[in-house]
Amino acid sequence: MALKVCKFGGTSMADGNVMNRVKRIVESDDDRRLVVVSAPGRRYSDDIKVTDTLYKCYYEVEKTGSCGTTFAIIRNRFTGIVKELGIDLDIKYVLDETERRINEEKSRDFTASRGEYLCARVMAKLLGAKFIDAEEVIFFKENGIFDGEKSYRAVSRAVEGEIRCVLPGFYGCGADGRVKTFSRGGSDISGAIVARAVNATLYENWTDVSGFYACDPRIVSTPKVIKSLSYKELRELSYMGANVLHSESIFPVRKANIPIHIRNTFRPEDDGTLIQPSVYYKPSGRVITGIAGKKDFTVIFIEKSLMNSEIGFIRKVLSVLEEQNIPIEHIPSGIDTMSLVIESARLKNGVLDAVLQGIKQAVEPDVIRVTEDIALIATVGHGMSSSVGTSARLFKAMAQANINVKMIDQGSSELNIIVGVKNDECEKCINAIYREFFN
């Protein structure tokens, strides 16, 4: 029997009208038995997301000891949703209890998680489904890392024998017994965890777009929708800024070879995008699958004669960054040169100076140079490995757009080509590459 796990994003939970739309989607397919929800998002452009309001509740508790003033906004929002839906839920009691616990817990994670909690309570009542609190089935270890083994067992036991269940996304239970959240957008991860726990046939991720675009529609007007892509392609594009899906959400389902289907809550008739594991994925014949860009990187260029013959040179350089707790994005290198590509935000407040001084002491380079305000553009696709001249086309397109390349890095898998350009040329670069490969 097929079993689908459906995760609905914040826009899908914005008000009672959209929640009724979700109800129709879920009930149109008996296989959609497990539903994971986010907190209500914006109802209109100037609206404030529920989670953002809850963070304000936390700051109010810190300052005054009570979140009453700000929580009134949450109270009005959910009272209005329940009234609009016309469901038999004592929302006043639920909200009173939630406000009390926020004041008592005085926890940022607990407070932020209440949007998902309240939304799941409402959706469970609307669907006539069992509500399962994520606090009771999603667990983290003492180091803050997700505890998969314990969580998968708990989810599987909790849903066993149930016709339909609703779970809040975004949070679970820490090793100290208190609520702990994933990073923002973490409901995608929660949905993937539930799918893995029950060995789902498909993980449906319902959002407000009709799939995964070949590039950011805010940069390129009406880009093509990608019908299908692999987990590896998704990982590359998500990390580089394509934010339809949380970049960490693929790991639970990838290990179990569970496909992900991106769907549009507001256009359920659209095909969406199917993200497949390698065992199912069939190349589409395209050279390029997608393009994504991310700004604000710093490149530290190091040059030293006979670097290639100096044992431990790279290790010594990397140990400096390890001491400063700084991750590295890319390390393009030559015989006597290497570059360290690092997110600029990691090098604030004197950290860059400390890194440069550490490198000078560790390896005594002939030249060390810093270039800031760099954007990385990733051109991704399985088709590049079997298509002659892809790099030539890419760099020709950039040259015709008068874009100066600051850095080039291509992985050994030939899945992507990453170029570094000035921040202010990021959008122009993405447009140039898109025109070359998609138009």
N, C-alpha and C positions, 0 to 999 in steps of 0.2 A: 504493500500500500504506500502510495506517495505521501510525503509529509513535507509541508512547506512552512518555513518560519518567515514571518513578515515583520519588517521594522518600518515604522512610520515616523518621518522626520517632523521637526517642529512646526513647519508650515501646515502639515497635514493635521495638526492638533490645534490650530490657531483659534477656532471657535466651534460652536455647536454645529453649524452648517457643514463645515469641512469634516467634522467627526462623523456626521451621518453619511457623508460620502465614503469615509473609511469603512464604516459599518457595511455599506453595500458591497464594497470591494472584497472584504473578508468573507462575507456570507455568500458571495457568488461562487466560491470554490471551497468545497468541503475539505480539501487538503490543507487549507490555510488554518491550521489549528493552534499555532503559537504566534502571539502578537507581542512585539516589543515596541514601546512608544518613547518618544522624546517629550520634553516639556513644550508647552505651547509657544510657537514662534510669533512673528509679527503678523498682525491682521491687515496692516496697511503700512506704507513706507515710513511714516514717522512714529510708528508704534514701538514699544519697548518689549524685548523678549522677556518672558517670565524668569528665565535664569538670571538675566542681568538685574532684574528687580530683586531677586532673592539674594544676590550678592550685596545689594544695598541694605537688605534686611540684616545681614550678618554684620555689616559695618555699624548699623544703628545699634545692634545688641552690644557690640564692643564698646560703643561710646556711651550709651545710656542704660544698658541692661535690659532693654525691651525693644522688640521690633515692631511694636503696635502700629506706629504711624505708616511705615512703608508696607507692612504686611496687609494693610487695608486695601492696597492695590491688588495684591494676590487674592484676597478674599472676594473683592468685587469681580475679578476676572472669572474665578471658578464658580462663584454663585451664579453669574450670568450664563456660563456654559451649561450648568446643570438645569437652569430654568429653561434655556433655549431647547435643550434636548428633551425636557419633560420626563426625566427618569426619576425613579424612586430611590434617591440616595440622600441620606442625612448629611449634606455637605457642610452644614454649620458645625456639626459635631466633629467631622473630619478636619475642618479648618481650625477649629478651636484647639484640638489635640496637636495639630501640626505647629501652630503658633507657640503653644506651651513648650513643646520639645525644642523648638529653635531657641527659645529664651533659656532653657535649661542646659542644652548641649553646648551652646556657645562655640559651635564648630563650623568652620567655613565649608567643609565638604558636606556635612549634614544639611546645612541650610541650602546650599546650591542644588542638592539632590531632590529637594521637595517638589520641584516642578514636574519631574518624571513620576514621582510617587503619586502625586495628586492626579495627574493625567491618567495614569494606569488605573487608579481607583475608579475614575469616571468611565473610562473605556471598558473596563471589565463589567461594570453595571450595564452599560449600553449594549454590550454583546451578550449579556447573560453568561459570562465566562468566569472561570476561577481567577481570582487575583493572587499572584505570587509575588511577595516582596523580594526584590533583588538582594536585600540585606540578608536574606535567609538562604540564598543559593549561590551567590557570586562571592568568591573569597580571594583575599590577598595575603601574601606571606609577610613575614616581619620586615623584609627589605622593601616592601611596597610593590613587589612583582606579583602579577596575577597568578593565583594558584589553580592551574588548570585541572589537575587530577581531582582535587577536592570539589571544585565547582561543577565539573561535568557530572560527577556522581550525584551531587545534590540536585541539580536541575533535572536530571533523568528521573530521579525518585519523585520529585515534586509534581511532575506533569503526567506521571504514569496513570493510565486509566481515565484521564480527563478528556472530554470532548474538545474543549477549547480553553486556552489559558492566556492571560495578559500579564506581562512583566514590565516594570519600569526599566529603562536603560540607564546608562551613564554611571551607575554606582554599584557598590557591593559592600562587603564587610571586611574591615582591616583586621590584622592579627590581634589588635587591642580590643576587638569587639565593637568598635565604633565605625560609623559609615565612612567609606572612602570612595572617592570618585575617580574615574578615568579623566584624561584630558578632555577639553571641550570637543564636542562632537563624538564623545565616547559611546553614545547609544549605538552607533554602527558596530562598535566592538562587542557590546552586549548582545546584539542580535546574532553576530557571528558565533559567539560563545554558546548561545542557546542552540543554534543550528548544529554546531559540532556535538553538543551534549546528547542530542536526540538523533544524530546521524541523519539529518534532514536530506530530502531529495533535492531541495532548492532553497536558497536564502534570497528572498525578495526584499530589496531595499527601496521603499517607496519615498519619493522626494518630490520636488516641485519642478524638475526638469525631465525631459523625455529621453534620458540616457546620458552617456558620456560623450562629450563633444571632442572633436579632433584638436581643438584648442579653445582657449577662453573666449566666450562670446562677447565679453566686454572689450576684447582687443580686436578680434576679427568678426566682422558682421556675418551673422547666420552661418557659422561653420557647420560642417557635416557632422552628423551623429554617427558614432562608431557602433556598428551593429554587434560586433563581438571583439573581444581582446583576451589576452592571456593574463594570468595572475602577475607574471613578471612585468608585462607592459603596464599593467595597472599600478604596480608598486613604483615603477620609475616615474610615471606621470603624476601620481598622487603626491609623491615626495617633493616633486618639483613645482607643486602649486596647484595642480588640478584637484580641486577640493570637493568633488561630488561625493566622495566616499572617504572616510577616515583611513589614512594610510596603514594603520595597524590592524584594521578590521579584517584583512585578508588572511592573517596567520592562522586563526583557529580553523577556518573552513578549508584553507589550502591543504592542511595536513590530512583532512578527511576527503579531499577531492570533491567538495561540494561547490557547485557553481553558484555565482551571485548574479541576480537579475536586477538591474537598475530600472525602476518603473516610475511613471509620473502619476501621482494621485489625482491630478486634475485632468489628465488625458490617459485614462487606463487603457484606451484602445490602441495607443502607440506601442510599437514593438519594444522600445527601450534598448538597453545594452546588456548583452550576456557576457559575463566574465567567467572564463573557464580554466580549469586546471590543465596542465600540460597533456595529461592522458586523453583529454577530450578535444583539446584545441586543434583546429585545422586552419592553417594559414589562409588568409583571405585573398591573397594575390596582390595586396597592396604593398608598396615599398615602405611607406610610412604609416604608422597607426595614429600617432598623435604628437603634438608639440606642447611643451609647457615651460614656463619660465618663472624664476624666483630672483628677487632683487636683494641687494645689500649684503654682498660678500666682500671679504678682504683677501687679497692674494699676497703671500709673503714669498718673494723670489730669492732663492739662495744659489750662489755660484761659488764653486771651488775647484781649482785644477786637480785632476786625478781623483775626483770624488768617487768615481766608479771602482777604484782600486783600494779605497780606504775602508777597511773592515769595520762594520758597525756604525757607519756614518748616518744612515737613515734612522737606525734605532736611537742614536744619541739625540737627533733632532726631535723625534716623536716623543722621547721621554720628557722633553721640556714641556710639550703640550699636555702630556699626561699629568705632570706635576701641577699644572694650572687647571686640570679637569676640563680640557677643551677637546671636543670631538672634531675630526677633520672630514670635510666633504670629499675632496679629491686631492690627489698627489701626482700631477703631471711631472714627468722627469725626462732628463737627457743624460748624456755621458757625464757632464760636469755641472749640471744644473738640476734643481728640483723646485717645485712650487707647492706651497701649502694653501689650499683654498678653505677658508674658515668663515662661518657666519659672523658678520661684523658685530652683532649684538653680544657675542661671546668675548669680545676684545675691548669692552668699555672699561672706564674707571681705572686706567693705568695698566690693565692686563696686557695690552699690546706691547707696551714698553718693557714689561717684565719678560714677555716671550722673546722679544728681540734680543734683550740682554742675555737671556738664558741660552739662546742659540749661538750667539757670539762666543760665549764662554765654553759651550759644549763642543763646537766643531771649528771655530775660527774661520769663518767663510771669507773668501776674497771679496764677495759682493753680497749685500743683503738689501733688498728693496721692497717697499710696501706699495701696493696699489689698492686703493679703496673704491667704494661705490661701483662694484662690479655685479652685473646680473648674469646668472647662468641660464642658458636655454638648452633644454634637452629635446632632441629629436629622437623619437622612440619607434621601434617597429621590428618584428621578427624578419620582415622582408628585406631588411638592409643587408643581411648576411649573404643573401643569394642574388643580390642585384648589383651589377657592376656599375660604378660611376656615381653611387649615391653621394659620397663625400664631395665629388666634383660639382654635382648639381647644387648641393647645399651651399658651398662656399662661393660658387658663381652667383647664386641668388643674393647672398649677402654683399658681394662686391658690387653688384649692379645697384643695390640699395645704398651703396656708399657707407657700409658698416665696417668699422675696424675691429678685427678679432683680437682680443687680448689673451685668450687662452683656448686651447683645444684639448679635449680628453675623450678617448673612445675606449670603452670596455672591451676586454678580450672576447666576450660573448657576441660582440657586434650587434647588440640589441639597441644601443643608443650611441649618439654622438652628442657631446656636451661642449658648447662654446661659451666663452666668457666675453661679454661686451660691456660697455658703459651702461650704468643704470638707465640713463635717459634714452638709450637706443634699444631697450628691451622690447617694447611694443613694436617698433619698426622692424626689428629682427624677426619676431614671430610672424608678422604679416608677410615678410619677404619669403620665409621658408614655406609658409602655408600656400602662398600663391604658386610657388614652384612645384609643390608635390600634390596639391589638391585641385588647383584650377587648371 
